[in-house]
Amino acid sequence: MHNSSRLVKGRPRHHLLMNPGDMAARGLGEGGLVTVRSPAGELTVEASATPDLMPGTVSLPHGYGHDLPGVRLSVARRVRGSSVNALTDPRLLDQVSGTAVLNGVPVTVERCR
């Protein structure tokens, strides 16, 4: 859906969403750059506050990070954002369904230096 100009216009939606208290505790402002790390990898992305998330949780919208070599999605390549896949471990599988673990990934968040 990020390869359609009609669907990607408007306000940026690629930010890491965080509870306002968690942002304040880290000295983060709206749109500030953060480093998000998991056991599988790390990425840098802008952060935005939302009271819709419980303290201690974050949400990174999926479907961004198309600016890699070889990607042939002309519109999506121009849309900023990081791929949440950089934080997930493809070797970890849900014990019940056998699918990749895409939720509940433990991460740390800190302001970029």
C-alpha positions as CSV (number, residue, x, y, z in Angstrom):
1,M,0.0,0.0,0.0
2,H,3.0,2.3,0.3
3,N,3.5,2.1,-3.5
4,S,0.4,4.2,-4.2
5,S,0.9,8.0,-4.2
6,R,-2.7,8.4,-3.2
7,L,-2.3,6.2,-0.1
8,V,1.0,7.7,1.2
9,K,0.2,11.4,1.1
10,G,-0.6,13.3,4.2
11,R,1.1,13.4,7.6
12,P,4.0,11.0,8.2
13,R,3.0,7.7,9.7
14,H,6.3,6.0,10.0
15,H,7.2,7.2,13.5
16,L,7.8,5.0,16.5
17,L,4.8,5.6,18.7
18,M,5.5,5.9,22.5
19,N,3.7,6.8,25.6
20,P,4.2,10.5,26.4
21,G,5.6,9.7,29.9
22,D,8.2,7.3,28.4
23,M,9.2,10.0,25.9
24,A,9.6,12.6,28.7
25,A,11.7,10.2,30.8
26,R,14.1,9.9,27.9
27,G,14.2,13.6,27.2
28,L,12.6,13.1,23.8
29,G,10.6,15.6,21.9
30,E,8.0,15.1,19.2
31,G,9.8,13.9,16.0
32,G,13.1,13.4,17.7
33,L,15.4,10.6,16.4
34,V,15.7,7.5,18.5
35,T,17.6,4.3,18.3
36,V,15.5,1.2,18.8
37,R,17.4,-2.0,19.7
38,S,16.4,-5.6,20.0
39,P,18.4,-8.8,20.3
40,A,18.1,-9.1,16.5
41,G,19.1,-5.7,15.4
42,E,18.6,-1.9,15.6
43,L,17.2,1.0,13.6
44,T,16.8,4.8,13.8
45,V,13.5,6.4,13.5
46,E,11.5,9.5,14.6
47,A,9.4,9.2,17.7
48,S,5.9,10.5,18.3
49,A,3.8,10.6,21.5
50,T,0.5,8.9,21.9
51,P,-1.5,8.4,25.1
52,D,-3.0,5.3,23.4
53,L,0.0,3.2,24.4
54,M,0.6,1.8,27.9
55,P,3.9,3.0,29.5
56,G,6.7,0.6,28.7
57,T,5.4,-0.3,25.2
58,V,6.1,1.1,21.7
59,S,4.6,0.6,18.3
60,L,6.4,0.8,15.0
61,P,4.0,0.8,12.0
62,H,4.9,-2.0,9.6
63,G,5.6,-1.6,5.8
64,Y,8.3,1.0,5.7
65,G,12.0,0.8,4.8
66,H,11.7,0.3,1.0
67,D,14.8,2.4,0.2
68,L,17.1,-0.6,0.0
69,P,19.1,-1.4,-3.1
70,G,17.1,-3.5,-5.7
71,V,13.7,-2.5,-4.4
72,R,11.6,-1.7,-7.5
73,L,8.7,0.2,-5.8
74,S,9.2,3.7,-7.1
75,V,6.7,5.5,-4.8
76,A,7.5,3.4,-1.7
77,R,11.2,4.1,-2.1
78,R,10.5,7.8,-1.5
79,V,8.5,7.2,1.6
80,R,10.6,7.6,4.7
81,G,10.7,5.0,7.5
82,S,12.4,2.0,8.9
83,S,11.4,-1.7,8.6
84,V,10.3,-3.3,11.8
85,N,11.8,-6.5,10.3
86,A,15.2,-5.2,11.4
87,L,14.1,-5.8,15.0
88,T,12.5,-9.3,14.6
89,D,14.4,-12.6,14.7
90,P,13.3,-14.9,11.9
91,R,14.4,-17.9,13.9
92,L,11.9,-17.2,16.7
93,L,8.6,-18.9,16.2
94,D,5.3,-18.8,18.1
95,Q,5.1,-22.1,20.0
96,V,1.4,-22.5,19.3
97,S,1.0,-21.4,15.7
98,G,4.5,-21.9,14.4
99,T,4.5,-18.4,12.8
100,A,7.2,-15.8,13.2
101,V,7.1,-13.7,16.4
102,L,6.2,-10.2,15.2
103,N,4.6,-8.8,18.4
104,G,5.9,-8.5,22.0
105,V,9.5,-8.1,20.8
106,P,11.6,-6.7,23.7
107,V,13.4,-3.5,22.7
108,T,15.2,-0.6,24.2
109,V,14.7,3.0,23.1
110,E,17.2,5.8,23.5
111,R,17.7,9.3,22.0
112,C,20.2,9.3,19.1
113,R,23.5,10.9,20.0
